[in-house]
Amino acid sequence: MGLLPAGLSCACEGLAARLPWWAGLPRYGEGARPGGVSIEYVRGSPIIRKRRRKPARGCAGPRRRRLYRLSRPLTARSTVAHHLITGGGGFVGSHLTGALLARGDTVTVLDDLSTGSPANLRHLRGHPSLRFVQGSALDAPLVGDLVGGCDAVVHLAGGETVLDAARRHGRKVLVGTDDHAAAFSAGETPRGETYRTEKDLLVVVARLFDVAGPRQRDEHLVPRLIRQALAGADLVLPGDGSQTRCLTHVRDVVEALTLLLDEPFALGGIFDVGADDGVSVLELAKAIVELAGSPSGITFHGGAPEPGFRVADASRLRALTGWRPRRDLDEILLDTISEARVR
């Protein structure tokens, strides 16, 4: 057989890059080895079958096939979905809740409000497609009921209980994690890197890098500096201000999360979500003072600088979904300043 034309070859390579983790499985009964997995399609929905090895001669016990039926066909979004968002009362979670409701989906928020705030969802109060449940993502009976009643889970609250329930009910779960920053400074492997190896778990991992915007809590750098600027106090910077940050608007991050929720080929992948254009903390502080119209000065506390931050590599997300951050630094700061003025 001759070589494919260049254009067709490139198209085939691009298609191969978009294939999901289950696309390479043999069809059931067509070469699946004992102990391996295969895929069977029932009414258009993929079913993952795991074949157990034959028991040794003389061993008792029936051979049973284990089926992992997906909660819904792995196709692009075409109907209204019901999402469970753990940590939906927090910074990113509340923005994602609003975006999903705005496009017509149903959302259940589970949050114990230990770090989230009812104020983050105040503008959505009374929405007919929103249910708020105040409770812990570690409450196994509660989590099991909520996961069983939804189509997909967005897990922003941490803990393994939600993952166990998603595995048990066969629900797709999108895990949003920022543990890469802490792990980087401590020299550890990020926990999010291990989620996709969890047995029988239909998971997508989104690693969120340096998210900023309205409703972020004041202990984070950008809202802290904005609060100081609006109060007319000096902006106090860590270290010498030379550290670099790559900020991404929370609305851009939410757009990436919704794309990953809808994209069937994302299953089993880990995706960086973040911008790659950096700004020094000193330049960031100067921009805040200017945009806020503040008389504040800038000082340095002389202590150790903040831990280093990795820069997101969003090329995989961009290749799969076309996502790019669309909002620049000025828009991030202006939106956050405007929200802080009326808080």
Stockholm file with secondary structure:
# STOCKHOLM 1.0

chainA/1-343         MGLLPAGLSCACEGLAARLPWWAGLPRYGEGARPGGVSIEYVRGSPIIRKRRRKPARGCAGPRRRRLYRLSRPLTARSTVAHHLITGGGGFVGSHLTGALLARGDTVTVLDDLSTGSPANLRHLRGHPSLRFVQGSALDAPLVGDLVGGCDAVVHLAGGETVLDAARRHGRKVLVGTDDHAAAFSAGETPRGETYRTEKDLLVVVARLFDVAGPRQRDEHLVPRLIRQALAGADLVLPGDGSQTRCLTHVRDVVEALTLLLDEPFALGGIFDVGADDGVSVLELAKAIVELAGSPSGITFHGGAPEPGFRVADASRLRALTGWRPRRDLDEILLDTISEARVR
#=GR chainA/1-343 SS CCCCCHHHHHHHHHHHHHCCTTTTSCBTTSSCCTTSEEEEEETTEEEEEECCCCCCTTCCCCCCCEEEECSSCSSCCCSCCEEEEETTTSHHHHHHHHHHHHTTCEEEEEECCSSCCGGGGGGGTTCTTEEEEECCTTCHHHHHHHHHTSSEEEECSCCSHHHHHHHHHTCEEEEEECHHHHHHHHTCCCTHHHHTTSTTCCEEEEEECSEESTTCCTTSHHHHHHHHHHTTCCEEESTTSCCEECCEEHHHHHHHHHHHHHCGGGTTCEEEESCCCCEEHHHHHHHHHHHHTCCCCEEECCSCCCCCCCCCCTHHHHHHHCCCCCCCHHHHHHHHHHHHHHC
#=GC SS_cons         CCCCCHHHHHHHHHHHHHCCTTTTSCBTTSSCCTTSEEEEEETTEEEEEECCCCCCTTCCCCCCCEEEECSSCSSCCCSCCEEEEETTTSHHHHHHHHHHHHTTCEEEEEECCSSCCGGGGGGGTTCTTEEEEECCTTCHHHHHHHHHTSSEEEECSCCSHHHHHHHHHTCEEEEEECHHHHHHHHTCCCTHHHHTTSTTCCEEEEEECSEESTTCCTTSHHHHHHHHHHTTCCEEESTTSCCEECCEEHHHHHHHHHHHHHCGGGTTCEEEESCCCCEEHHHHHHHHHHHHTCCCCEEECCSCCCCCCCCCCTHHHHHHHCCCCCCCHHHHHHHHHHHHHHC
//
